[in-house]
């Protein structure tokens, strides 16, 4: 099975470009989410340096963000770079469990290995195994309780394409069918002020 980022971009855009006015975009050194603005009619999930894992990770964050957060650059979240102290690292890991659990499920759907990211090169000792256990536990909960709507649609498109061998158009239809049966409003508002 070959893995081409253009396929992931096509699957994402095929499911979400019209329904949520959102596109997946190759970026530079840092990932970023940008809402639609005067320069672009599309919300943009920008992943770093053409890395497959970065694309799946940034999509995971987008799948969790509520409608109000999707109107804010980087969903309005804080980010403390490498060198976090112990308290900052705990806060980082707390908000990263759910997106990394989705990234794990997306990786499985693609047939790719997944590795947790503690994303800290500072001097604080990080318990990678404990964090990995939290991510695996959350992924298990998603499997048993169900994924968020957009995550389910994307996971289905990936699974249809990579595991079931469907062509791109049928895999996109499979993802869109997940959206059509959901309770989430798929009409993306121009502006929204509340989560």
Backbone as a chain_set.jsonl record, in Angstrom:
{"seq": "XXXXXXXXXXXXXXXXXXXXXXXXXXXXXXXXXXXXXXXXXXXXXXXXXXXXXXXXXXXXXXXXXXXXXXXXXXXXXXXXXXXXXXXXXXXXXXXXXXXXXXXXXXXXXXXXXXXXXXXXXXXXXXXXXXXXXXXXXXXXXXXXXXXXXXXXXXXXXXXXXXXXXXXXXXXXXXXXXXXXXXXXXXXXXXXXXXX", "coords": {"N": [[0.847, -1.169, 0.0], [0.683, 2.126, -0.944], [1.468, 5.396, 0.242], [0.469, 8.559, -0.235], [0.678, 11.981, 0.144], [-0.907, 13.653, -1.376], [-3.169, 12.142, -1.75], [-4.341, 12.065, 0.817], [-4.879, 14.778, 1.122], [-6.706, 15.127, -0.985], [-8.783, 13.428, -0.116], [-9.544, 14.661, 2.327], [-10.248, 17.277, 1.421], [-12.253, 16.544, -0.359], [-14.265, 15.595, 1.31], [-14.69, 17.726, 3.109], [-14.399, 20.289, 1.946], [-16.606, 21.492, 0.596], [-18.66, 21.034, 2.456], [-17.795, 22.079, 4.938], [-16.366, 24.276, 4.218], [-13.562, 24.04, 4.219], [-10.11, 23.387, 3.763], [-7.261, 21.225, 3.329], [-3.872, 21.965, 3.672], [-0.524, 21.967, 2.513], [2.211, 23.06, 4.422], [4.834, 25.153, 5.819], [7.445, 25.234, 8.158], [5.969, 25.21, 10.566], [2.852, 24.003, 11.814], [-0.508, 25.262, 11.309], [-3.722, 26.7, 11.858], [-5.963, 28.464, 9.911], [-8.714, 30.569, 9.748], [-11.23, 31.323, 7.234], [-10.719, 34.297, 5.304], [-10.137, 37.643, 4.043], [-8.239, 37.002, 2.153], [-8.649, 34.36, 1.508], [-11.335, 32.215, 0.683], [-11.619, 29.902, 2.023], [-11.416, 27.991, 5.04], [-8.361, 26.95, 6.492], [-6.487, 24.124, 7.14], [-3.382, 23.782, 7.981], [-0.583, 21.865, 7.506], [2.646, 20.728, 8.7], [5.624, 20.895, 6.79], [5.098, 18.915, 4.845], [4.748, 16.474, 6.102], [3.331, 13.35, 6.722], [2.332, 12.469, 9.224], [2.005, 14.926, 10.494], [-0.046, 16.051, 8.977], [-2.204, 14.304, 9.608], [-2.329, 14.756, 12.346], [-2.939, 17.52, 12.579], [-5.406, 17.552, 11.306], [-6.802, 16.07, 13.181], [-6.941, 17.871, 15.363], [-8.6, 19.789, 14.17], [-10.925, 18.299, 13.827], [-11.892, 18.126, 16.392], [-12.27, 20.723, 17.269], [-14.744, 23.114, 18.063], [-17.464, 24.95, 16.443], [-17.236, 27.75, 16.979], [-14.546, 27.988, 17.767], [-13.362, 27.301, 15.384], [-13.442, 29.622, 14.0], [-11.339, 31.097, 14.769], [-7.862, 31.975, 14.628], [-5.605, 29.318, 14.807], [-7.442, 28.083, 16.412], [-7.72, 29.612, 18.651], [-6.13, 28.7, 20.702], [-3.495, 28.448, 23.142], [0.02, 28.061, 22.828], [2.904, 26.682, 23.989], [6.232, 26.567, 23.239], [8.952, 24.125, 22.713], [10.829, 23.27, 25.665], [9.198, 23.539, 27.803], [8.111, 23.903, 31.221], [7.446, 21.659, 34.015], [4.743, 21.97, 34.83], [3.617, 23.299, 32.61], [4.045, 21.299, 30.726], [2.349, 19.261, 31.662], [-0.122, 20.535, 31.252], [-0.046, 20.779, 28.465], [-0.043, 18.045, 27.693], [-2.535, 17.279, 28.673], [-4.38, 18.587, 26.95], [-3.648, 17.407, 24.602], [-4.274, 14.71, 24.532], [-6.797, 13.826, 23.428], [-6.702, 14.752, 20.622], [-4.408, 13.313, 19.792], [-5.272, 10.73, 20.184], [-7.244, 10.539, 18.208], [-5.578, 10.921, 16.007], [-4.129, 8.559, 16.183], [-6.119, 6.684, 15.524], [-6.697, 7.531, 12.92], [-4.233, 7.01, 11.733], [-4.159, 4.22, 11.958], [-6.313, 3.629, 10.255], [-5.168, 4.305, 7.852], [-3.225, 2.432, 7.714], [-0.753, 2.926, 8.833], [2.072, 3.276, 11.086], [1.787, 4.608, 14.421], [3.023, 7.114, 16.58], [3.19, 8.511, 19.746], [3.459, 11.986, 20.562], [5.296, 13.895, 22.68], [6.371, 16.285, 22.413], [8.391, 17.988, 23.563], [11.472, 19.246, 24.092], [12.85, 20.116, 26.21], [14.345, 20.385, 29.522], [12.752, 19.081, 31.302], [11.686, 16.068, 32.711], [9.87, 13.723, 30.928], [7.12, 11.586, 31.063], [6.755, 9.448, 28.868], [5.589, 6.925, 28.416], [3.386, 6.865, 30.184], [1.859, 8.933, 29.095], [1.404, 7.875, 26.546], [-0.199, 5.705, 27.281], [-2.485, 7.055, 28.176], [-3.341, 8.19, 25.772], [-3.866, 5.861, 24.265], [-5.923, 4.796, 25.838], [-7.917, 6.767, 25.51], [-8.318, 6.529, 22.747], [-9.405, 3.966, 22.717], [-11.813, 4.498, 24.051], [-13.001, 6.167, 22.142], [-13.343, 4.269, 20.114], [-15.246, 2.563, 21.288], [-17.35, 4.272, 22.106], [-17.782, 5.94, 19.99], [-16.678, 8.184, 17.428], [-16.094, 11.774, 17.192], [-18.246, 13.613, 14.971], [-17.052, 14.767, 12.499], [-14.569, 13.578, 12.63], [-15.273, 10.88, 12.447], [-16.286, 10.817, 9.845], [-13.982, 11.435, 8.341], [-12.263, 9.361, 9.118], [-13.687, 7.206, 8.077], [-13.531, 7.75, 5.326], [-10.754, 7.497, 4.949], [-10.397, 4.781, 5.706], [-12.002, 3.494, 3.809], [-10.61, 4.094, 1.471], [-7.871, 3.282, 1.933], [-7.987, 0.738, 3.203], [-10.217, -0.701, 2.251], [-9.859, -0.465, -0.418], [-11.278, 1.157, -2.16], [-11.937, 3.444, -4.866], [-10.909, 6.917, -5.087], [-13.163, 8.672, -5.388], [-15.339, 7.112, -4.453], [-14.519, 6.642, -1.833], [-14.608, 9.217, -0.794], [-17.358, 9.689, -1.002], [-18.211, 7.806, 0.904], [-17.25, 9.007, 3.244], [-18.735, 11.404, 3.157], [-21.297, 10.372, 3.454], [-21.263, 9.634, 6.138], [-21.293, 12.164, 7.299], [-23.794, 13.081, 6.457], [-25.585, 11.641, 7.95], [-25.293, 12.626, 10.459], [-25.681, 14.556, 13.517], [-24.468, 16.943, 13.644], [-24.327, 20.257, 12.501], [-23.707, 20.799, 9.203], [-23.481, 23.045, 7.742], [-21.383, 25.581, 7.339], [-21.031, 28.397, 9.306], [-20.658, 31.92, 8.552], [-19.7, 33.655, 10.501], [-19.338, 33.13, 13.953], [-20.022, 33.409, 17.389], [-20.032, 31.971, 19.725], [-19.066, 28.917, 21.365]], "CA": [[0.0, 0.0, 0.0], [1.484, 3.346, -0.999], [0.885, 6.531, 0.939], [0.789, 9.809, -0.912], [-0.019, 13.087, 0.801], [-1.945, 14.188, -2.264], [-4.39, 11.366, -1.52], [-4.948, 12.538, 2.066], [-5.419, 16.11, 0.828], [-7.904, 14.944, -1.818], [-9.846, 12.863, 0.724], [-10.007, 15.701, 3.249], [-10.95, 18.316, 0.663], [-13.469, 15.967, -0.935], [-15.301, 15.467, 2.339], [-14.928, 18.922, 3.92], [-14.282, 21.586, 1.277], [-17.937, 22.069, 0.374], [-19.517, 20.92, 3.637], [-17.305, 22.924, 6.021], [-15.539, 25.33, 3.627], [-12.237, 23.839, 4.803], [-9.16, 22.653, 2.942], [-6.003, 20.787, 3.921], [-2.834, 22.665, 2.919], [0.882, 21.759, 2.877], [2.794, 24.301, 4.92], [6.271, 25.224, 6.045], [8.003, 24.627, 9.362], [5.013, 25.097, 11.665], [1.437, 23.843, 11.449], [-1.337, 26.416, 11.653], [-5.091, 26.724, 11.347], [-6.405, 29.814, 9.569], [-10.089, 30.66, 9.26], [-11.408, 32.078, 5.989], [-10.523, 35.738, 5.482], [-10.164, 38.372, 2.774], [-7.316, 36.379, 1.208], [-9.073, 33.006, 1.158], [-12.704, 31.881, 1.057], [-11.576, 28.613, 2.708], [-10.665, 27.755, 6.265], [-7.207, 26.162, 6.078], [-5.748, 23.294, 8.08], [-2.052, 23.79, 7.376], [0.291, 20.925, 8.202], [4.063, 21.095, 8.595], [6.699, 20.315, 5.975], [4.724, 17.763, 4.041], [4.797, 15.242, 6.889], [2.062, 12.619, 6.811], [1.839, 12.498, 10.608], [1.559, 16.287, 10.789], [-1.365, 16.213, 8.352], [-3.211, 13.588, 10.405], [-2.437, 15.403, 13.658], [-3.659, 18.794, 12.444], [-6.81, 17.196, 11.021], [-7.374, 15.648, 14.463], [-7.307, 19.085, 16.101], [-9.745, 20.396, 13.489], [-12.104, 17.462, 14.065], [-12.35, 18.34, 17.76], [-12.612, 22.131, 17.485], [-16.139, 23.506, 17.849], [-17.706, 25.945, 15.393], [-16.691, 29.06, 17.357], [-13.084, 27.905, 17.724], [-12.928, 27.227, 13.981], [-13.424, 30.991, 13.47], [-10.172, 31.747, 15.357], [-6.558, 31.457, 14.224], [-5.15, 28.225, 15.669], [-8.572, 27.759, 17.299], [-7.631, 30.432, 19.848], [-5.384, 28.01, 21.748], [-2.13, 28.841, 23.49], [1.024, 27.035, 22.543], [4.212, 26.953, 24.563], [7.156, 25.727, 22.474], [9.906, 23.273, 23.437], [11.409, 23.881, 26.847], [8.143, 23.743, 28.801], [8.362, 23.395, 32.566], [6.619, 20.486, 34.328], [3.327, 22.353, 34.828], [3.245, 23.553, 31.213], [4.016, 20.016, 30.034], [1.1, 18.582, 32.065], [-1.221, 21.214, 30.556], [0.067, 20.388, 27.061], [-0.469, 16.657, 27.542], [-3.978, 17.208, 28.936], [-5.13, 18.972, 25.751], [-3.191, 16.622, 23.457], [-4.712, 13.31, 24.585], [-7.87, 13.553, 22.462], [-6.261, 14.796, 19.224], [-3.483, 12.231, 19.464], [-6.063, 9.503, 20.073], [-7.814, 10.538, 16.856], [-4.471, 10.695, 15.07], [-3.844, 7.127, 16.247], [-7.159, 5.992, 14.751], [-6.496, 7.875, 11.507], [-3.048, 6.263, 11.283], [-4.598, 2.826, 11.78], [-7.152, 3.558, 9.051], [-4.25, 4.4, 6.704], [-2.254, 1.349, 7.768], [0.539, 3.506, 9.192], [2.372, 3.247, 12.522], [1.54, 5.851, 15.149], [3.896, 7.35, 17.725], [2.778, 9.698, 20.485], [4.413, 13.09, 20.584], [5.267, 14.712, 23.894], [6.687, 17.599, 21.864], [9.135, 18.837, 24.497], [12.891, 18.932, 24.094], [13.432, 20.821, 27.348], [15.019, 19.605, 30.546], [11.759, 18.41, 32.141], [11.53, 14.644, 32.418], [8.527, 13.448, 30.42], [6.746, 10.172, 31.158], [6.195, 9.13, 27.556], [4.742, 5.73, 28.512], [2.114, 7.24, 30.828], [1.092, 9.707, 28.117], [0.971, 6.925, 25.512], [-1.317, 4.937, 27.854], [-3.663, 7.927, 28.156], [-3.772, 8.301, 24.373], [-4.469, 4.573, 23.898], [-7.199, 4.683, 26.548], [-8.888, 7.647, 24.842], [-8.63, 5.907, 21.454], [-10.33, 2.875, 23.027], [-13.129, 5.095, 24.322], [-13.561, 6.579, 20.846], [-13.792, 3.064, 19.406], [-16.457, 1.999, 21.904], [-18.417, 5.263, 22.243], [-17.962, 6.65, 18.724], [-15.827, 9.343, 17.169], [-16.813, 12.996, 16.819], [-18.82, 13.523, 13.617], [-16.101, 15.011, 11.413], [-13.533, 12.547, 12.736], [-15.856, 9.642, 11.92], [-16.367, 10.946, 8.389], [-12.639, 11.345, 7.771], [-11.773, 8.009, 9.36], [-14.368, 6.331, 7.123], [-12.948, 7.991, 4.003], [-9.425, 6.863, 4.961], [-10.565, 3.327, 5.756], [-12.535, 3.06, 2.507], [-9.569, 4.23, 0.459], [-6.653, 2.518, 2.212], [-8.194, -0.648, 3.602], [-11.2, -1.367, 1.406], [-9.407, -0.363, -1.803], [-12.197, 1.911, -3.012], [-11.276, 4.572, -5.516], [-11.012, 8.177, -4.362], [-14.521, 9.233, -5.382], [-16.189, 6.305, -3.572], [-14.078, 6.872, -0.456], [-15.152, 10.521, -0.423], [-18.797, 9.474, -0.788], [-18.361, 7.114, 2.191], [-17.087, 10.034, 4.271], [-19.878, 12.32, 3.101], [-22.461, 9.68, 4.01], [-21.169, 9.76, 7.604], [-21.733, 13.514, 7.654], [-25.222, 13.278, 6.195], [-26.363, 11.0, 8.997], [-24.89, 13.144, 11.773], [-26.473, 15.624, 14.111], [-23.712, 18.189, 13.564], [-24.704, 21.12, 11.391], [-22.609, 20.836, 8.241], [-23.427, 24.338, 7.06], [-20.406, 26.384, 8.068], [-21.441, 29.794, 9.405], [-19.635, 32.901, 8.216], [-19.138, 34.075, 11.791], [-20.06, 32.611, 15.106], [-19.363, 33.988, 18.555], [-20.027, 31.066, 20.861], [-18.675, 27.529, 21.126]], "C": [[0.899, 1.24, 0.0], [0.725, 4.481, -0.325], [1.388, 7.816, 0.307], [-0.008, 10.928, -0.247], [-1.096, 13.701, -0.075], [-3.256, 13.431, -2.088], [-5.105, 11.829, -0.25], [-5.576, 13.912, 1.85], [-6.706, 15.982, 0.026], [-9.063, 14.375, -1.01], [-10.419, 13.925, 1.655], [-10.824, 16.75, 2.499], [-12.255, 17.787, 0.078], [-14.603, 15.861, 0.068], [-15.664, 16.821, 2.948], [-14.87, 20.262, 3.19], [-15.656, 22.235, 1.07], [-18.775, 22.081, 1.647], [-19.102, 21.855, 4.768], [-16.397, 24.047, 5.534], [-14.101, 25.259, 4.122], [-11.377, 22.983, 3.884], [-7.926, 22.283, 3.762], [-4.874, 21.307, 3.047], [-1.449, 22.274, 3.436], [1.464, 23.083, 3.321], [4.297, 24.218, 5.052], [6.671, 24.532, 7.334], [6.983, 24.377, 10.459], [3.596, 24.88, 11.15], [0.642, 25.053, 11.922], [-2.743, 26.178, 11.137], [-5.459, 28.174, 11.106], [-7.859, 29.781, 9.113], [-10.132, 31.451, 7.953], [-11.246, 33.567, 6.285], [-10.572, 36.398, 4.111], [-9.272, 37.732, 1.718], [-7.763, 34.996, 0.742], [-10.521, 32.766, 1.575], [-12.773, 30.593, 1.881], [-10.907, 28.738, 4.067], [-9.535, 26.815, 5.856], [-6.57, 25.443, 7.263], [-4.385, 23.099, 7.435], [-1.14, 22.864, 8.177], [1.747, 21.187, 7.838], [4.848, 20.227, 7.614], [6.329, 19.089, 5.157], [4.809, 16.449, 4.772], [3.405, 14.635, 7.0], [1.481, 12.713, 8.218], [1.364, 13.886, 10.994], [0.178, 16.537, 10.185], [-2.44, 15.548, 9.203], [-3.405, 14.245, 11.766], [-3.233, 16.703, 13.565], [-5.127, 18.565, 12.1], [-7.504, 16.786, 12.315], [-7.801, 16.851, 15.292], [-8.548, 19.723, 15.483], [-11.027, 19.618, 13.775], [-12.686, 17.651, 15.463], [-12.843, 19.766, 17.978], [-14.078, 22.402, 17.162], [-16.243, 24.622, 16.824], [-17.111, 27.307, 15.734], [-15.172, 29.052, 17.288], [-12.577, 27.856, 16.287], [-12.983, 28.593, 13.299], [-12.192, 31.754, 13.945], [-8.877, 31.142, 14.832], [-6.063, 30.465, 15.272], [-6.174, 27.894, 16.755], [-8.541, 28.559, 18.596], [-6.845, 29.797, 20.984], [-4.018, 28.636, 21.966], [-1.196, 27.734, 23.013], [2.333, 27.493, 23.139], [5.199, 26.018, 23.865], [8.031, 24.852, 23.361], [10.516, 24.027, 24.606], [10.363, 24.171, 27.912], [8.586, 23.226, 30.159], [7.358, 22.271, 32.847], [5.126, 20.82, 34.287], [2.828, 22.605, 33.404], [3.144, 22.252, 30.43], [2.747, 19.241, 30.38], [-0.095, 19.199, 31.353], [-1.231, 20.836, 29.08], [-0.479, 18.973, 26.86], [-1.975, 16.514, 27.753], [-4.793, 17.544, 27.681], [-4.74, 18.16, 24.527], [-3.702, 15.188, 23.446], [-5.742, 13.025, 23.501], [-7.398, 13.659, 21.015], [-5.288, 13.68, 18.86], [-4.193, 10.882, 19.407], [-6.716, 9.418, 18.697], [-6.729, 10.295, 15.817], [-4.098, 9.216, 15.037], [-4.844, 6.346, 15.389], [-7.038, 6.291, 13.26], [-5.296, 7.109, 10.941], [-3.396, 4.804, 11.036], [-5.426, 2.678, 10.51], [-6.311, 3.611, 7.782], [-3.293, 3.224, 6.643], [-0.857, 1.836, 8.077], [0.794, 3.36, 10.685], [2.082, 4.616, 13.138], [2.501, 5.925, 16.32], [3.403, 8.603, 18.436], [3.87, 10.746, 20.422], [4.239, 13.86, 21.884], [5.772, 16.114, 23.589], [7.398, 18.507, 22.854], [10.587, 18.38, 24.539], [13.61, 19.624, 25.237], [14.049, 19.857, 28.353], [14.049, 18.86, 31.457], [11.667, 16.948, 31.731], [10.076, 14.376, 32.047], [8.271, 11.949, 30.513], [5.998, 9.785, 29.893], [5.244, 7.935, 27.619], [3.397, 6.035, 29.145], [1.239, 8.018, 29.85], [0.576, 8.792, 27.012], [-0.215, 6.092, 26.012], [-2.597, 5.758, 27.854], [-4.233, 8.047, 26.743], [-4.46, 7.005, 23.935], [-5.821, 4.377, 24.573], [-8.272, 5.536, 25.882], [-9.272, 7.075, 23.484], [-9.601, 4.747, 21.659], [-11.728, 3.386, 23.326], [-13.797, 5.555, 23.027], [-14.091, 5.368, 20.088], [-15.117, 2.55, 19.974], [-17.621, 2.978, 21.936], [-18.703, 6.021, 20.947], [-17.078, 7.875, 18.633], [-16.689, 10.586, 16.981], [-17.19, 12.93, 15.337], [-17.799, 13.685, 12.496], [-14.982, 13.981, 11.431], [-14.028, 11.228, 12.167], [-15.91, 9.678, 10.394], [-14.991, 10.798, 7.746], [-12.062, 9.948, 7.937], [-12.404, 7.026, 8.366], [-13.802, 6.504, 5.718], [-11.565, 7.338, 3.905], [-9.534, 5.349, 4.879], [-11.057, 2.794, 4.406], [-11.444, 3.061, 1.441], [-8.4, 3.272, 0.704], [-6.895, 1.052, 2.543], [-9.164, -1.397, 2.693], [-10.847, -1.283, -0.07], [-10.369, 0.357, -2.725], [-11.436, 3.04, -3.701], [-11.61, 5.851, -4.755], [-12.454, 8.681, -4.277], [-15.454, 8.443, -4.474], [-15.805, 6.476, -2.104], [-14.605, 8.212, 0.051], [-16.651, 10.403, -0.162], [-19.042, 8.788, 0.554], [-18.21, 8.1, 3.347], [-18.264, 10.982, 4.321], [-21.134, 11.67, 3.672], [-22.443, 9.705, 5.533], [-21.644, 11.135, 8.053], [-23.232, 13.666, 7.503], [-26.095, 12.641, 7.265], [-26.084, 11.553, 10.379], [-25.854, 14.221, 12.254], [-25.747, 16.955, 14.058], [-24.156, 18.96, 12.335], [-23.525, 21.237, 10.438], [-22.58, 22.124, 7.433], [-22.518, 25.245, 7.876], [-20.858, 27.833, 8.114], [-20.306, 30.725, 9.0], [-18.953, 33.39, 9.479], [-19.981, 33.482, 12.894], [-19.314, 33.063, 16.331], [-19.32, 33.065, 19.752], [-19.641, 29.674, 20.422], [-19.917, 26.679, 20.933]], "O": [[1.774, 1.376, 0.855], [-0.505, 4.513, -0.329], [2.583, 8.111, 0.319], [-1.226, 10.826, -0.095], [-2.094, 14.213, 0.434], [-4.333, 14.004, -2.255], [-6.328, 11.971, -0.238], [-6.676, 14.179, 2.335], [-7.691, 16.657, 0.325], [-10.206, 14.791, -1.194], [-11.637, 14.073, 1.76], [-11.946, 17.073, 2.889], [-13.251, 18.508, 0.028], [-15.77, 16.019, -0.288], [-16.829, 17.049, 3.275], [-15.256, 21.281, 3.762], [-15.825, 23.421, 1.352], [-19.518, 23.031, 1.891], [-19.958, 22.373, 5.484], [-15.732, 24.7, 6.338], [-13.487, 26.286, 4.411], [-11.839, 21.998, 3.307], [-7.595, 22.937, 4.751], [-4.894, 21.126, 1.83], [-1.219, 22.248, 4.645], [1.243, 24.111, 2.681], [4.947, 23.341, 4.482], [6.29, 23.388, 7.581], [7.123, 23.414, 11.213], [3.185, 25.496, 10.167], [1.067, 25.775, 12.824], [-2.936, 25.533, 10.107], [-5.29, 29.02, 11.985], [-8.2, 29.043, 8.188], [-9.185, 32.16, 7.614], [-11.589, 34.039, 7.369], [-10.998, 35.783, 3.134], [-9.513, 37.895, 0.521], [-7.311, 34.512, -0.295], [-10.896, 33.082, 2.704], [-13.837, 30.226, 2.38], [-9.95, 29.495, 4.231], [-9.719, 25.974, 4.976], [-6.171, 26.062, 8.25], [-4.244, 22.35, 6.468], [-0.949, 23.055, 9.378], [2.045, 21.787, 6.805], [4.744, 19.0, 7.615], [7.208, 18.298, 4.814], [4.93, 15.401, 4.139], [2.434, 15.317, 7.328], [0.297, 12.997, 8.393], [0.404, 14.012, 11.754], [-0.67, 17.167, 10.816], [-3.472, 16.156, 9.489], [-4.521, 14.286, 12.283], [-4.11, 16.952, 14.392], [-5.995, 19.309, 12.557], [-8.671, 17.119, 12.523], [-8.893, 16.859, 15.861], [-9.449, 20.152, 16.204], [-12.091, 20.212, 13.944], [-13.862, 17.361, 15.684], [-13.741, 19.991, 18.788], [-14.587, 21.977, 16.125], [-15.232, 25.173, 16.389], [-16.536, 27.959, 14.862], [-14.571, 30.01, 16.802], [-11.473, 28.324, 16.006], [-12.606, 28.709, 12.133], [-12.003, 32.915, 13.583], [-8.799, 29.934, 14.613], [-6.098, 30.741, 16.471], [-5.822, 27.484, 17.861], [-9.255, 28.228, 19.543], [-6.88, 30.292, 22.111], [-3.462, 29.274, 21.072], [-1.619, 26.593, 22.825], [2.817, 28.58, 22.824], [5.019, 24.801, 23.896], [7.884, 24.83, 24.583], [10.698, 25.243, 24.559], [10.608, 24.96, 28.825], [9.332, 22.252, 30.256], [6.513, 21.971, 32.003], [4.332, 20.037, 33.766], [1.735, 22.169, 33.042], [2.272, 22.104, 29.574], [2.132, 18.633, 29.504], [-0.985, 18.481, 30.899], [-2.293, 20.6, 28.504], [-1.285, 18.736, 25.96], [-2.619, 15.709, 27.08], [-5.779, 16.871, 27.382], [-5.431, 18.216, 23.51], [-3.573, 14.509, 22.428], [-5.579, 12.079, 22.731], [-7.659, 12.746, 20.232], [-5.333, 13.157, 17.747], [-3.772, 9.988, 18.672], [-6.742, 8.349, 18.086], [-6.934, 9.551, 14.858], [-3.786, 8.68, 13.973], [-4.461, 5.46, 14.625], [-7.252, 5.408, 12.43], [-5.339, 6.621, 9.812], [-2.984, 4.218, 10.035], [-5.26, 1.709, 9.77], [-6.685, 3.037, 6.759], [-2.617, 3.029, 5.632], [0.123, 1.234, 7.638], [-0.15, 3.323, 11.474], [2.127, 5.643, 12.46], [2.766, 4.919, 16.978], [3.216, 9.642, 17.804], [5.049, 10.433, 20.252], [3.171, 14.409, 22.156], [5.623, 17.025, 24.403], [7.044, 19.68, 22.974], [10.889, 17.267, 24.969], [14.838, 19.713, 25.24], [14.245, 18.675, 28.07], [14.485, 18.081, 32.305], [11.581, 16.63, 30.545], [9.162, 14.763, 32.775], [9.1, 11.142, 30.094], [4.767, 9.795, 29.853], [4.209, 7.93, 26.952], [2.372, 5.523, 28.696], [0.03, 7.798, 29.778], [-0.572, 8.923, 26.588], [-1.134, 5.806, 25.245], [-3.673, 5.234, 27.568], [-5.448, 8.012, 26.545], [-5.517, 7.047, 23.306], [-6.756, 3.858, 23.963], [-9.405, 5.087, 25.707], [-10.442, 7.132, 23.105], [-10.521, 4.563, 20.862], [-12.717, 2.784, 22.907], [-14.998, 5.363, 22.834], [-15.163, 5.429, 19.487], [-16.004, 2.15, 19.221], [-18.772, 2.562, 21.806], [-19.743, 6.668, 20.819], [-16.771, 8.517, 19.638], [-17.87, 10.481, 16.652], [-16.52, 12.262, 14.55], [-17.697, 12.817, 11.629], [-14.501, 13.558, 10.38], [-13.283, 10.531, 11.478], [-15.613, 8.683, 9.734], [-14.846, 10.12, 6.729], [-11.449, 9.408, 7.016], [-11.731, 6.121, 7.873], [-13.612, 5.524, 4.998], [-11.244, 6.703, 2.9], [-8.848, 4.711, 4.08], [-10.581, 1.765, 3.926], [-11.363, 2.151, 0.616], [-7.987, 2.542, -0.197], [-6.075, 0.203, 2.192], [-8.966, -2.575, 2.397], [-11.468, -1.957, -0.892], [-10.295, 0.195, -3.943], [-10.427, 3.528, -3.192], [-12.484, 5.861, -3.888], [-12.911, 9.073, -3.203], [-16.284, 9.038, -3.786], [-16.671, 6.457, -1.23], [-15.007, 8.32, 1.209], [-17.153, 10.968, 0.81], [-19.979, 9.147, 1.267], [-18.96, 8.034, 4.321], [-18.741, 11.33, 5.402], [-21.947, 12.343, 4.305], [-23.499, 9.789, 6.159], [-22.321, 11.257, 9.074], [-23.877, 14.31, 8.33], [-27.234, 13.063, 7.463], [-26.578, 11.018, 11.372], [-26.705, 14.716, 11.514], [-26.327, 17.99, 14.386], [-24.337, 18.388, 11.261], [-22.46, 21.721, 10.822], [-21.749, 22.279, 6.538], [-22.865, 25.629, 8.993], [-21.053, 28.445, 7.064], [-19.133, 30.363, 9.095], [-17.729, 33.521, 9.506], [-21.198, 33.354, 12.766], [-18.084, 33.1, 16.322], [-18.619, 33.361, 20.719], [-19.852, 29.285, 19.273], [-19.812, 25.472, 20.718]]}, "num_chains": 1, "name": "protein.A"}
